[in-house]
């Protein structure tokens, strides 16, 4: 029985080979077509996968770019907000200094009547303002059309019963020149101490009066050196510095 089964399958194989050989002209092209289709489908599948990755990378890059742009815009908006806030809190500027274009350099000198103590406290005030980098105050004589400051002393007794004492005064004196070359401004300022009161000879008072000479007006902030009633402060507040920047480094 086993021999008969083996002979049967051998006969089947012989018949199949013979049939395939006789029909090889038809079968070979069909097989080639099938192989070609499989290969094309495989390439298409791989291409589709690659395209998907590329699209995903592009989307990621676009998102990253958008996030970067958004962060930059947020930073710029914050900077603008800080600038506006700083400007709003700035110490007021003397009206005659507003809308002028002044050089940051000043030449200062002392009136011969000013005492050594008076000179010392004004020198300290000069150092305070020079440290901001916004102005450059140099001892010497100003030439024509250059900014100048005269430090001096005056004497003024307050009437009996007055609750406040005038310790000093100062302010700008602006000259405007219009010519074919344009408009030019310069400031011949002054700052003085009231020699009738020893309290006037302090750094706080000299910084306050020099502030007026440079164009700063009275402030309502008790943190400002420009508060009208002396608080003993000689360190410029952020508002004081913002006002100086507005005068001498306008945007």
N, CA, C and O of each residue as an XYZ file, in Angstrom:
1004
protein
N       0.841     -1.208      0.000
C       0.000      0.000      0.000
C       0.868      1.247      0.000
O       0.595      2.208     -0.719
N       1.929      1.222      0.823
C       2.840      2.361      0.914
C       3.546      2.585     -0.399
O       3.805      3.725     -0.786
N       3.865      1.489     -1.097
C       4.564      1.605     -2.392
C       3.640      2.231     -3.414
O       4.063      3.054     -4.225
N       2.380      1.840     -3.372
C       1.400      2.395     -4.317
C       1.232      3.897     -4.103
O       1.139      4.654     -5.069
N       1.191      4.360     -2.761
C       1.031      5.784     -2.448
C       2.215      6.577     -2.962
O       2.048      7.676     -3.490
N       3.419      6.022     -2.810
C       4.621      6.733     -3.274
C       4.614      6.862     -4.785
O       4.981      7.898     -5.338
N       4.185      5.782     -5.450
C       4.118      5.825     -6.912
C       3.100      6.859     -7.374
O       3.284      7.521     -8.396
N       1.994      6.987     -6.581
C       0.957      7.950     -6.943
C       1.488      9.380     -6.901
O       1.281     10.144     -7.844
N       2.185      9.757     -5.791
C       2.701     11.132     -5.657
C       3.818     11.407     -6.642
O       3.996     12.531     -7.113
N       4.575     10.342     -6.946
C       5.636     10.523     -7.961
C       5.013     10.839     -9.304
O       5.502     11.692    -10.045
N       3.923     10.138     -9.614
C       3.224     10.371    -10.874
C       2.655     11.783    -10.925
O       2.716     12.450    -11.958
N       2.093     12.238     -9.786
C       1.527     13.599     -9.718
C       2.600     14.642     -9.987
O       2.368     15.588    -10.740
N       3.788     14.479     -9.373
C       4.880     15.446     -9.532
C       5.341     15.484    -10.976
O       5.603     16.546    -11.540
N       5.436     14.255    -11.584
C       5.883     14.190    -12.979
C       4.895     14.911    -13.890
O       5.284     15.635    -14.806
N       3.598     14.696    -13.616
C       2.568     15.350    -14.437
C       2.628     16.865    -14.265
O       2.509     17.607    -15.240
N       2.819     17.342    -12.983
C       2.856     18.787    -12.711
C       4.044     19.431    -13.395
O       3.923     20.511    -13.973
N       5.199     18.769    -13.330
C       6.403     19.325    -13.971
C       6.208     19.385    -15.471
O       6.566     20.356    -16.137
N       5.627     18.313    -15.976
C       5.396     18.289    -17.415
C       4.431     19.376    -17.849
O       4.623     20.033    -18.872
N       3.374     19.551    -17.036
C       2.386     20.597    -17.381
C       3.017     21.979    -17.302
O       2.780     22.833    -18.157
N       3.830     22.189    -16.258
C       4.479     23.493    -16.115
C       5.437     23.768    -17.255
O       5.537     24.890    -17.751
N       6.148     22.706    -17.666
C       7.116     22.898    -18.755
C       6.396     23.250    -20.044
O       6.823     24.121    -20.802
N       5.284     22.545    -20.274
C       4.535     22.800    -21.502
C       3.876     24.183    -21.499
O       3.622     24.742    -22.566
N       3.589     24.754    -20.292
C       2.920     26.067    -20.209
C       3.855     27.182    -19.689
O       3.405     28.213    -19.188
N       5.154     26.937    -19.828
C       6.110     27.914    -19.275
C       5.992     29.300    -19.915
O       6.284     30.306    -19.268
N       5.571     29.359    -21.169
C       5.458     30.654    -21.863
C       4.411     31.547    -21.201
O       4.514     32.772    -21.256
N       3.420     30.943    -20.585
C       2.362     31.716    -19.919
C       2.689     31.985    -18.449
O       2.448     33.083    -17.947
N       3.233     30.988    -17.769
C       3.474     31.097    -16.330
C       4.597     32.067    -15.970
O       4.486     32.797    -14.985
N       5.673     32.085    -16.753
C       6.821     32.953    -16.423
C       6.441     34.433    -16.439
O       6.780     35.139    -15.489
N       5.748     34.945    -17.479
C       5.339     36.364    -17.450
C       4.430     36.688    -16.270
O       4.546     37.755    -15.667
N       3.503     35.745    -15.933
C       2.606     35.990    -14.803
C       3.389     36.111    -13.489
O       3.123     36.981    -12.659
N       4.365     35.204    -13.333
C       5.198     35.257    -12.119
C       5.975     36.566    -12.055
O       6.102     37.169    -10.989
N       6.495     37.002    -13.203
C       7.252     38.264    -13.244
C       6.359     39.447    -12.881
O       6.771     40.380    -12.191
N       5.104     39.373    -13.377
C       4.157     40.453    -13.071
C       3.871     40.528    -11.573
O       3.823     41.610    -10.987
N       3.682     39.355    -10.966
C       3.394     39.298     -9.523
C       4.564     39.858     -8.718
O       4.371     40.633     -7.781
N       5.787     39.454     -9.094
C       6.985     39.942     -8.388
C       7.100     41.457     -8.511
O       7.427     42.147     -7.545
N       6.823     41.971     -9.730
C       6.910     43.419     -9.964
C       5.903     44.181     -9.120
O       6.215     45.230     -8.555
N       4.673     43.634     -9.039
C       3.636     44.290     -8.238
C       4.012     44.319     -6.753
O       3.826     45.327     -6.071
N       4.538     43.204     -6.274
C       4.954     43.139     -4.869
C       6.045     44.166     -4.582
O       6.023     44.855     -3.563
N       7.013     44.251     -5.522
C       8.116     45.200     -5.342
C       7.603     46.640     -5.341
O       8.021     47.439     -4.503
N       6.704     46.983     -6.267
C       6.151     48.345     -6.329
C       5.374     48.701     -5.064
O       5.474     49.809     -4.536
N       4.595     47.721     -4.595
C       3.823     47.968     -3.374
C       4.744     48.202     -2.172
O       4.481     49.034     -1.303
N       5.842     47.424     -2.164
C       6.795     47.581     -1.062
C       7.451     48.957     -1.103
O       7.599     49.605     -0.067
N       7.845     49.408     -2.295
C       8.461     50.732     -2.450
C       7.488     51.829     -2.051
O       7.851     52.783     -1.363
N       6.237     51.676     -2.500
C       5.218     52.682     -2.174
C       4.995     52.756     -0.672
O       4.843     53.832     -0.093
N       4.980     51.564     -0.053
C       4.766     51.539      1.396
C       5.897     52.236      2.127
O       5.687     53.032      3.041
N       7.128     51.899      1.680
C       8.291     52.540      2.317
C       8.291     54.045      2.084
O       8.608     54.815      2.991
N       7.940     54.468      0.877
C       7.891     55.900      0.559
C       6.848     56.601      1.401
O       7.078     57.705      1.895
N       5.725     55.976      1.561
C       4.661     56.565      2.370
C       5.091     56.738      3.805
O       4.779     57.750      4.431
N       5.812     55.753      4.340
C       6.300     55.844      5.712
C       7.283     56.982      5.858
O       7.243     57.747      6.821
N       8.197     57.079      4.849
C       9.188     58.147      4.893
C       8.520     59.507      4.795
O       8.901     60.438      5.505
N       7.526     59.632      3.921
C       6.811     60.902      3.778
C       6.143     61.295      5.087
O       6.129     62.460      5.484
N       5.585     60.271      5.748
C       4.926     60.559      7.018
C       5.915     61.114      8.026
O       5.600     62.043      8.770
N       7.122     60.540      8.049
C       8.145     61.029      8.979
C       8.546     62.448      8.641
O       8.711     63.290      9.523
N       8.703     62.707      7.332
C       9.090     64.051      6.919
C       8.021     65.068      7.288
O       8.336     66.164      7.752
N       6.767     64.710      7.085
C       5.677     65.609      7.435
C       5.646     65.853      8.939
O       5.409     66.970      9.398
N       5.890     64.790      9.691
C       5.892     64.942     11.141
C       7.022     65.855     11.584
O       6.832     66.697     12.462
N       8.222     65.693     10.971
C       9.355     66.550     11.312
C       9.066     67.992     10.961
O       9.408     68.908     11.709
N       8.418     68.193      9.789
C       8.082     69.543      9.365
C       7.122     70.201     10.340
O       7.262     71.377     10.676
N       6.144     69.422     10.790
C       5.173     69.957     11.746
C       5.853     70.326     13.054
O       5.534     71.339     13.677
N       6.817     69.467     13.466
C       7.552     69.759     14.699
C       8.353     71.028     14.560
O       8.373     71.869     15.458
N       9.031     71.164     13.400
C       9.846     72.358     13.174
C       8.985     73.602     13.170
O       9.365     74.634     13.723
N       7.798     73.501     12.531
C       6.903     74.647     12.464
C       6.427     75.036     13.855
O       6.365     76.215     14.206
N       6.087     74.003     14.646
C       5.641     74.268     16.010
C       6.736     74.917     16.827
O       6.498     75.866     17.574
N       7.969     74.378     16.671
C       9.103     74.935     17.408
C       9.341     76.379     17.026
O       9.602     77.225     17.882
N       9.249     76.664     15.708
C       9.450     78.030     15.237
C       8.383     78.955     15.797
O       8.672     80.078     16.208
N       7.135     78.468     15.808
C       6.041     79.280     16.327
C       6.227     79.561     17.809
O       5.974     80.667     18.286
N       6.681     78.524     18.535
C       6.897     78.717     19.965
C       7.997     79.736     20.206
O       7.890     80.575     21.101
N       9.082     79.661     19.390
C      10.192     80.608     19.533
C       9.729     82.020     19.238
O      10.055     82.957     19.966
N       8.950     82.168     18.143
C       8.431     83.483     17.782
C       7.519     84.021     18.877
O       7.579     85.197     19.236
N       6.674     83.135     19.400
C       5.773     83.550     20.472
C       6.528     84.003     21.706
O       6.161     84.992     22.340
N       7.601     83.266     22.050
C       8.407     83.638     23.216
C       9.077     84.979     23.000
O       9.156     85.804     23.911
N       9.571     85.195     21.753
C      10.231     86.471     21.436
C       9.243     87.622     21.544
O       9.555     88.674     22.102
N       8.030     87.408     20.996
C       7.015     88.455     21.060
C       6.625     88.742     22.505
O       6.402     89.893     22.881
N       6.546     87.677     23.316
C       6.198     87.868     24.727
C       7.279     88.661     25.446
O       6.986     89.525     26.273
N       8.555     88.352     25.115
C       9.675     89.077     25.734
C       9.653     90.540     25.338
O       9.841     91.424     26.174
N       9.415     90.796     24.027
C       9.373     92.181     23.549
C       8.217     92.940     24.196
O       8.359     94.102     24.578
N       7.071     92.269     24.314
C       5.909     92.917     24.930
C       6.193     93.247     26.391
O       5.809     94.304     26.892
N       6.880     92.312     27.072
C       7.227     92.549     28.476
C       8.194     93.715     28.607
O       8.068     94.541     29.512
N       9.183     93.777     27.674
C      10.161     94.873     27.709
C       9.470     96.211     27.484
O       9.764     97.196     28.160
N       8.527     96.233     26.504
C       7.796     97.469     26.232
C       6.949     97.863     27.439
O       6.846     99.041     27.781
N       6.342     96.855     28.082
C       5.528     97.126     29.261
C       6.380     97.692     30.389
O       5.973     98.620     31.088
N       7.589     97.109     30.560
C       8.493     97.600     31.605
C       8.940     99.018     31.319
O       9.060     99.840     32.227
N       9.194     99.305     30.009
C       9.630    100.649     29.631
C       8.530    101.661     29.923
O       8.792    102.738     30.457
N       7.270    101.300     29.561
C       6.148    102.204     29.809
C       5.947    102.411     31.311
O       5.682    103.522     31.772
N       6.080    101.307     32.065
C       5.907    101.399     33.515
C       6.988    102.279     34.120
O       6.726    103.107     34.992
N       8.237    102.076     33.626
C       9.350    102.873     34.132
C       9.131    104.340     33.816
O       9.392    105.208     34.649
N       8.645    104.620     32.588
C       8.405    105.996     32.169
C       7.316    106.625     33.027
O       7.393    107.801     33.384
N       6.293    105.826     33.354
C       5.184    106.338     34.157
C       5.641    106.671     35.574
O       5.104    107.587     36.197
N       6.628    105.934     36.091
C       7.118    106.159     37.446
C       8.305    107.114     37.491
O       8.862    107.360     38.560
N       8.694    107.653     36.341
C       9.863    108.529     36.279
C       9.610    109.821     37.044
O       8.483    110.309     37.127
N      10.687    110.357     37.597
C      10.622    111.661     38.254
C      10.248    112.716     37.219
O      10.740    112.657     36.092
N       9.394    113.679     37.563
C       9.022    114.723     36.595
C      10.238    115.496     36.088
O      11.270    115.577     36.753
N      10.085    116.058     34.898
C      11.158    116.831     34.261
C      10.751    118.299     34.215
O       9.595    118.624     33.942
N      11.703    119.178     34.484
C      11.436    120.622     34.413
C      10.838    120.961     33.045
O      11.305    120.472     32.016
N       9.810    121.794     33.046
C       9.073    122.087     31.809
C       9.964    122.656     30.708
O       9.772    122.329     29.537
N      10.940    123.503     31.059
C      11.765    124.120     30.012
C      12.792    123.143     29.431
O      13.426    123.424     28.414
N      12.944    121.996     30.091
C      13.876    120.978     29.588
C      13.156    119.972     28.691
O      13.769    119.333     27.836
N      11.860    119.845     28.900
C      11.089    118.902     28.090
C      11.177    119.255     26.605
O      11.163    120.426     26.225
N      11.266    118.228     25.790
C      11.317    118.352     24.327
C      12.568    119.093     23.837
O      12.557    119.696     22.764
N      13.634    119.044     24.623
C      14.911    119.600     24.170
C      15.870    118.447     23.901
O      15.632    117.312     24.314
N      16.943    118.755     23.211
C      17.998    117.772     22.973
C      19.287    118.333     23.557
O      19.920    119.207     22.966
N      19.667    117.823     24.719
C      20.830    118.346     25.430
C      21.989    117.357     25.402
O      21.792    116.143     25.461
N      23.186    117.894     25.311
C      24.383    117.061     25.427
C      24.487    116.547     26.858
O      24.052    117.214     27.796
N      25.059    115.369     27.022
C      25.227    114.799     28.358
C      26.398    115.429     29.114
O      26.527    115.238     30.323
N      27.246    116.173     28.416
C      28.448    116.738     29.035
C      28.195    118.140     29.587
O      27.636    119.000     28.907
N      28.614    118.348     30.825
C      28.515    119.658     31.487
C      29.888    120.048     32.042
O      30.659    119.202     32.494
N      30.164    121.326     31.993
C      31.375    121.861     32.626
C      30.929    122.681     33.836
O      30.107    123.590     33.714
N      31.474    122.352     34.991
C      31.034    123.057     36.200
C      32.193    123.815     36.848
O      33.366    123.482     36.678
N      31.810    124.848     37.598
C      32.801    125.618     38.360
C      32.153    126.118     39.645
O      30.928    126.133     39.767
N      32.975    126.522     40.592
C      32.501    126.976     41.897
C      32.616    128.491     42.017
O      33.619    129.094     41.634
N      31.565    129.080     42.556
C      31.616    130.505     42.887
C      32.635    130.710     44.019
O      32.655    129.931     44.973
N      33.469    131.735     43.926
C      34.502    131.962     44.947
C      33.954    132.078     46.366
O      34.676    131.800     47.324
N      32.706    132.479     46.520
C      32.129    132.656     47.857
C      31.698    131.333     48.501
O      31.389    131.287     49.692
N      31.681    130.270     47.712
C      31.255    128.974     48.249
C      32.361    128.389     49.136
O      33.525    128.335     48.738
N      31.986    127.961     50.320
C      32.967    127.430     51.279
C      33.522    126.081     50.832
O      33.008    125.450     49.908
N      34.575    125.662     51.507
C      35.183    124.357     51.214
C      34.168    123.240     51.435
O      34.086    122.297     50.649
N      33.401    123.358     52.511
C      32.374    122.342     52.790
C      31.341    122.292     51.672
O      30.912    121.216     51.258
N      30.952    123.454     51.194
C      29.999    123.516     50.087
C      30.557    122.852     48.837
O      29.841    122.135     48.137
N      31.826    123.090     48.557
C      32.460    122.463     47.388
C      32.494    120.938     47.541
O      32.254    120.195     46.589
N      32.795    120.503     48.743
C      32.896    119.057     48.972
C      31.565    118.343     48.740
O      31.521    117.291     48.102
N      30.479    118.922     49.261
C      29.185    118.239     49.090
C      28.725    118.287     47.631
O      28.068    117.359     47.160
N      29.064    119.352     46.919
C      28.712    119.392     45.496
C      29.565    118.405     44.694
O      29.087    117.813     43.726
N      30.818    118.229     45.095
C      31.664    117.232     44.428
C      31.087    115.829     44.629
O      31.122    114.999     43.722
N      30.561    115.580     45.816
C      29.924    114.287     46.081
C      28.690    114.106     45.197
O      28.430    113.014     44.692
N      27.942    115.180     45.020
C      26.753    115.116     44.156
C      27.155    114.856     42.709
O      26.500    114.084     42.008
N      28.224    115.493     42.265
C      28.726    115.282     40.902
C      29.074    113.809     40.695
O      28.736    113.226     39.664
N      29.746    113.215     41.667
C      30.112    111.794     41.579
C      28.870    110.916     41.470
O      28.837    109.966     40.687
N      27.852    111.241     42.262
C      26.606    110.465     42.235
C      25.987    110.451     40.843
O      25.570    109.398     40.360
N      25.925    111.601     40.202
C      25.304    111.670     38.870
C      26.210    111.073     37.795
O      25.719    110.443     36.859
N      27.501    111.260     37.915
C      28.416    110.678     36.930
C      28.385    109.154     36.952
O      28.599    108.510     35.925
N      28.121    108.584     38.111
C      28.085    107.126     38.233
C      26.937    106.497     37.451
O      26.960    105.297     37.178
N      25.943    107.286     37.091
C      24.832    106.746     36.290
C      25.259    106.495     34.852
O      24.667    105.664     34.164
N      26.281    107.206     34.395
C      26.703    107.090     33.003
C      25.806    107.853     32.043
O      26.051    107.871     30.837
N      24.770    108.482     32.575
C      23.826    109.208     31.726
C      24.263    110.646     31.484
O      23.899    111.252     30.476
N      25.041    111.184     32.407
C      25.599    112.529     32.244
C      27.094    112.468     32.537
O      27.587    111.544     33.183
N      27.797    113.482     32.040
C      29.250    113.544     32.243
C      29.591    114.956     32.689
O      29.652    115.885     31.883
N      29.812    115.098     33.992
C      30.074    116.412     34.577
C      31.574    116.566     34.809
O      32.194    115.761     35.503
N      32.149    117.616     34.216
C      33.597    117.827     34.253
C      33.889    119.214     34.807
O      33.263    120.194     34.402
N      34.833    119.298     35.727
C      35.204    120.614     36.251
C      35.962    121.384     35.175
O      36.886    120.858     34.556
N      35.566    122.621     34.963
C      36.215    123.444     33.949
C      35.273    124.513     33.431
O      34.146    124.660     33.904
N      35.759    125.258     32.446
C      34.976    126.358     31.865
C      34.336    125.908     30.563
O      34.993    125.325     29.701
N      33.055    126.185     30.433
C      32.337    125.833     29.208
C      32.623    126.859     28.120
O      32.780    128.049     28.391
N      32.687    126.379     26.897
C      32.821    127.260     25.744
C      31.420    127.645     25.269
O      30.419    127.217     25.844
N      31.363    128.449     24.226
C      30.064    128.848     23.676
C      29.246    127.623     23.282
O      29.761    126.670     22.696
N      27.979    127.674     23.614
C      27.019    126.646     23.232
C      27.266    125.311     23.943
O      26.792    124.272     23.484
N      27.994    125.332     25.043
C      28.200    124.124     25.839
C      27.441    124.233     27.161
O      27.229    125.329     27.680
N      27.040    123.086     27.693
C      26.339    123.065     28.980
C      27.284    123.459     30.118
O      28.459    123.093     30.121
N      26.753    124.203     31.072
C      27.565    124.604     32.228
C      26.725    124.588     33.495
O      25.501    124.707     33.448
N      27.401    124.439     34.623
C      26.742    124.511     35.935
C      27.609    125.367     36.855
O      28.822    125.177     36.944
N      26.969    126.303     37.528
C      27.657    127.127     38.525
C      27.179    126.724     39.911
O      25.987    126.804     40.208
N      28.104    126.291     40.757
C      27.786    125.960     42.143
C      28.085    127.179     43.012
O      29.175    127.748     42.941
N      27.118    127.572     43.826
C      27.297    128.805     44.606
C      26.587    128.731     45.953
O      26.045    127.693     46.334
N      26.605    129.854     46.661
C      25.970    129.970     47.961
C      25.163    131.262     48.003
O      25.522    132.250     47.362
N      24.077    131.245     48.756
C      23.297    132.466     48.983
C      22.864    132.450     50.441
O      23.030    131.450     51.140
N      22.313    133.556     50.886
C      21.926    133.659     52.295
C      20.489    134.159     52.384
O      20.145    135.224     51.871
N      19.667    133.366     53.044
C      18.245    133.704     53.140
C      17.675    133.157     54.445
O      17.546    131.945     54.620
N      17.339    134.061     55.350
C      16.725    133.672     56.617
C      15.217    133.502     56.443
O      14.557    134.326     55.810
N      14.690    132.438     57.006
C      13.255    132.219     56.937
C      12.541    133.074     58.001
O      13.059    133.265     59.102
N      11.359    133.578     57.661
C      10.596    134.372     58.635
C      10.278    133.554     59.882
O      10.098    132.338     59.815
N      10.214    134.226     60.996
C       9.878    133.544     62.252
C       8.502    132.895     62.133
O       7.562    133.487     61.602
N       8.407    131.698     62.625
C       7.123    130.990     62.582
C       6.988    130.052     61.394
O       6.074    129.227     61.368
N       7.872    130.158     60.411
C       7.815    129.238     59.264
C       8.130    127.814     59.726
O       9.043    127.593     60.521
N       7.374    126.875     59.223
C       7.587    125.472     59.614
C       8.571    124.757     58.699
O       8.997    123.639     58.990
N       8.929    125.398     57.603
C       9.907    124.802     56.689
C      11.059    125.779     56.473
O      10.913    126.991     56.625
N      12.203    125.210     56.114
C      13.394    126.016     55.857
C      13.866    125.757     54.432
O      13.957    124.608     53.997
N      14.161    126.816     53.721
C      14.706    126.675     52.371
C      16.209    126.416     52.491
O      16.962    127.272     52.956
N      16.631    125.229     52.067
C      18.037    124.844     52.204
C      18.850    125.091     50.935
O      20.080    125.094     50.976
N      18.175    125.294     49.822
C      18.903    125.536     48.584
C      17.964    125.758     47.432
O      16.749    125.608     47.568
N      18.521    126.115     46.299
C      17.725    126.194     45.069
C      18.642    125.942     43.874
O      19.859    126.112     43.946
N      18.031    125.542     42.808
C      18.786    125.258     41.593
C      17.843    125.098     40.432
O      16.636    124.946     40.619
N      18.381    125.131     39.245
C      17.526    124.958     38.075
C      18.264    125.167     36.770
O      19.393    125.657     36.755
N      17.627    124.796     35.680
C      18.228    124.947     34.359
C      17.933    126.319     33.756
O      16.972    126.989     34.134
N      18.769    126.712     32.824
C      18.519    127.914     32.015
C      18.829    127.519     30.574
O      19.988    127.445     30.166
N      17.775    127.270     29.823
C      17.924    126.716     28.478
C      17.995    127.816     27.422
O      17.205    128.761     27.429
N      18.945    127.673     26.531
C      19.048    128.557     25.369
C      18.800    127.726     24.118
O      19.344    126.633     23.958
N      17.969    128.265     23.241
C      17.645    127.585     21.987
C      18.154    128.422     20.825
O      17.858    129.613     20.731
N      18.914    127.798     19.946
C      19.440    128.502     18.773
C      18.951    127.807     17.510
O      19.114    126.598     17.342
N      18.350    128.593     16.628
C      17.859    128.056     15.353
C      18.707    128.638     14.235
O      18.858    129.855     14.128
N      19.252    127.772     13.412
C      20.083    128.219     12.288
C      19.850    127.299     11.106
O      19.063    126.356     11.182
N      20.547    127.584     10.008
C      20.388    126.746      8.811
C      20.913    125.335      9.068
O      20.582    124.401      8.337
N      21.724    125.187     10.100
C      22.254    123.864     10.443
C      21.337    123.099     11.392
O      21.632    121.965     11.771
N      20.236    123.716     11.770
C      19.279    123.038     12.636
C      19.070    123.755     13.952
O      19.401    124.932     14.095
N      18.519    123.033     14.909
C      18.221    123.593     16.231
C      19.206    123.034     17.254
O      19.473    121.832     17.284
N      19.736    123.909     18.080
C      20.681    123.491     19.117
C      20.242    124.048     20.469
O      19.810    125.196     20.574
N      20.363    123.212     21.499
C      20.014    123.619     22.861
C      21.245    123.480     23.759
O      22.058    122.574     23.581
N      21.366    124.384     24.715
C      22.356    124.188     25.768
C      21.822    124.760     27.071
O      20.918    125.596     27.079
N      22.389    124.301     28.153
C      21.873    124.596     29.488
C      22.952    125.272     30.335
O      23.994    124.679     30.613
N      22.698    126.498     30.736
C      23.594    127.206     31.666
C      22.923    127.197     33.035
O      22.238    128.147     33.414
N      23.132    126.112     33.765
C      22.391    125.854     35.001
C      23.119    126.364     36.238
O      24.279    126.772     36.184
N      22.397    126.325     37.356
C      22.985    126.734     38.635
C      22.429    125.874     39.757
O      21.318    125.352     39.669
N      23.220    125.737     40.810
C      22.788    125.023     42.011
C      23.428    125.721     43.202
O      24.646    125.900     43.238
N      22.616    126.114     44.173
C      23.115    126.906     45.305
C      22.620    126.367     46.638
O      21.562    125.743     46.722
N      23.405    126.620     47.674
C      23.052    126.227     49.039
C      22.796    127.472     49.873
O      23.456    128.497     49.698
N      21.836    127.376     50.778
C      21.503    128.496     51.664
C      22.498    128.532     52.833
O      22.429    127.719     53.755
N      23.415    129.490     52.767
C      24.481    129.568     53.761
C      24.039    129.945     55.152
O      24.841    129.881     56.083
N      22.782    130.339     55.328
C      22.303    130.697     56.662
C      21.954    129.475     57.510
O      21.679    129.601     58.703
N      21.965    128.280     56.886
C      21.589    127.076     57.627
C      22.621    125.972     57.383
O      22.888    125.592     56.243
N      23.186    125.474     58.462
C      24.214    124.426     58.346
C      23.656    123.147     57.729
O      24.390    122.382     57.102
N      22.344    122.917     57.910
C      21.721    121.710     57.349
C      21.785    121.697     55.825
O      21.644    120.646     55.200
N      21.997    122.873     55.230
C      22.062    122.946     53.768
C      23.313    122.267     53.225
O      23.332    121.820     52.078
N      24.360    122.187     54.046
C      25.636    121.651     53.574
C      25.697    120.134     53.785
O      26.487    119.616     54.575
N      24.841    119.464     53.053
C      24.766    117.998     53.125
C      24.699    117.438     51.713
O      24.331    118.132     50.765
N      25.059    116.182     51.595
C      25.023    115.537     50.279
C      23.592    115.458     49.753
O      23.355    115.627     48.557
N      22.644    115.201     50.646
C      21.243    115.077     50.223
C      20.755    116.361     49.557
O      20.082    116.314     48.528
N      21.098    117.510     50.148
C      20.657    118.790     49.583
C      21.393    119.083     48.278
O      20.780    119.550     47.318
N      22.686    118.818     48.230
C      23.453    119.109     47.007
C      23.002    118.222     45.845
O      22.942    118.677     44.703
N      22.687    116.958     46.135
C      22.185    116.059     45.080
C      20.838    116.558     44.568
O      20.572    116.518     43.367
N      19.998    117.024     45.474
C      18.682    117.555     45.098
C      18.826    118.777     44.190
O      18.187    118.848     43.141
N      19.659    119.732     44.588
C      19.795    120.969     43.803
C      20.491    120.724     42.467
O      20.154    121.358     41.467
N      21.455    119.811     42.445
C      22.094    119.468     41.170
C      21.090    118.771     40.254
O      21.140    118.925     39.033
N      20.179    118.004     40.854
C      19.121    117.369     40.061
C      18.281    118.404     39.338
O      17.951    118.231     38.165
N      17.930    119.488     40.039
C      17.189    120.581     39.396
C      18.006    121.175     38.244
O      17.470    121.427     37.165
N      19.290    121.394     38.476
C      20.145    121.983     37.443
C      20.169    121.122     36.182
O      20.232    121.641     35.068
N      20.118    119.814     36.363
C      20.168    118.884     35.227
C      18.807    118.679     34.570
O      18.706    118.030     33.529
N      17.758    119.236     35.184
C      16.439    119.164     34.556
C      15.384    118.382     35.306
O      14.266    118.240     34.812
N      15.704    117.867     36.491
C      14.713    117.110     37.261
C      13.837    118.056     38.079
O      14.321    119.025     38.663
N      12.555    117.758     38.109
C      11.606    118.567     38.877
C      11.256    117.831     40.171
O      11.732    116.719     40.401
N      10.440    118.438     41.003
C      10.043    117.810     42.260
C       9.214    116.553     42.006
O       8.424    116.487     41.063
N       9.413    115.568     42.864
C       8.715    114.293     42.761
C       7.809    114.091     43.968
O       8.071    114.617     45.049
N       6.746    113.328     43.772
C       5.849    113.001     44.887
C       6.307    111.735     45.612
O       5.728    111.352     46.629
N       7.350    111.090     45.084
C       7.862    109.859     45.696
C       8.871    110.185     46.795
O       9.826    110.929     46.571
N       8.654    109.631     47.968
C       9.597    109.865     49.070
C      10.906    109.110     48.859
O      11.873    109.325     49.589
N      10.939    108.221     47.854
C      12.174    107.495     47.536
C      13.082    108.309     46.628
O      14.258    107.986     46.466
N      12.542    109.350     46.045
C      13.292    110.175     45.095
C      14.108    111.239     45.814
O      13.684    111.783     46.834
N      15.291    111.529     45.264
C      16.093    112.632     45.816
C      15.440    113.968     45.501
O      15.843    115.001     46.036
N      14.424    113.951     44.629
C      13.750    115.179     44.224
C      12.462    115.434     45.009
O      11.682    116.316     44.649
N      12.238    114.668     46.075
C      11.097    114.965     46.949
C      11.340    116.348     47.555
O      12.442    116.618     48.034
N      10.333    117.233     47.544
C      10.553    118.639     47.931
C      10.985    118.870     49.377
O      11.622    119.878     49.682
N      10.641    117.941     50.265
C      11.069    118.055     51.664
C      12.181    117.035     51.890
O      11.988    115.842     51.657
N      13.327    117.496     52.338
C      14.491    116.615     52.464
C      14.207    115.408     53.351
O      13.752    115.544     54.487
N      14.486    114.218     52.806
C      14.356    112.967     53.552
C      15.738    112.420     53.916
O      15.866    111.321     54.456
N      16.771    113.214     53.606
C      18.137    112.759     53.862
C      18.629    111.767     52.833
O      19.668    111.136     53.025
N      17.885    111.620     51.723
C      18.268    110.649     50.692
C      19.236    111.277     49.690
O      19.033    112.400     49.227
N      20.288    110.531     49.367
C      21.252    111.008     48.374
C      21.509    109.976     47.281
O      22.344    110.188     46.401
N      20.786    108.853     47.342
C      20.904    107.803     46.320
C      19.755    107.953     45.335
O      18.591    107.980     45.733
N      20.076    108.050     44.066
C      19.049    108.251     43.040
C      18.109    107.053     42.978
O      18.553    105.905     42.998
N      16.829    107.322     42.905
C      15.838    106.255     42.772
C      15.746    105.826     41.311
O      16.308    106.471     40.425
N      15.035    104.735     41.073
C      14.818    104.284     39.692
C      14.097    105.361     38.887
O      14.367    105.550     37.701
N      13.177    106.063     39.547
C      12.447    107.136     38.866
C      13.351    108.291     38.484
O      13.191    108.884     37.417
N      14.307    108.614     39.356
C      15.265    109.688     39.049
C      16.114    109.318     37.832
O      16.332    110.130     36.934
N      16.583    108.074     37.831
C      17.427    107.605     36.727
C      16.629    107.544     35.430
O      17.145    107.878     34.364
N      15.363    107.114     35.521
C      14.515    107.050     34.326
C      14.331    108.436     33.717
O      14.339    108.583     32.495
N      14.166    109.449     34.559
C      13.995    110.821     34.059
C      15.276    111.329     33.405
O      15.225    111.977     32.359
N      16.415    111.042     34.010
C      17.700    111.435     33.405
C      17.878    110.775     32.042
O      18.344    111.398     31.089
N      17.500    109.505     31.972
C      17.616    108.785     30.697
C      16.708    109.410     29.636
O      17.079    109.504     28.466
N      15.536    109.826     30.052
C      14.601    110.447     29.109
C      15.149    111.764     28.565
O      14.897    112.117     27.413
N      15.900    112.489     29.396
C      16.467    113.771     28.966
C      17.708    113.581     28.102
O      17.854    114.208     27.052
N      18.605    112.698     28.567
C      19.931    112.630     27.947
C      20.159    111.418     27.046
O      21.158    111.356     26.329
N      19.238    110.456     27.082
C      19.324    109.319     26.168
C      17.941    109.001     25.616
O      17.441    107.891     25.793
N      17.321    109.972     24.949
C      15.970    109.725     24.422
C      15.992    108.640     23.365
O      16.956    108.526     22.607
N      14.942    107.846     23.311
C      14.877    106.748     22.339
C      14.499    107.272     20.966
O      14.394    106.496     20.016
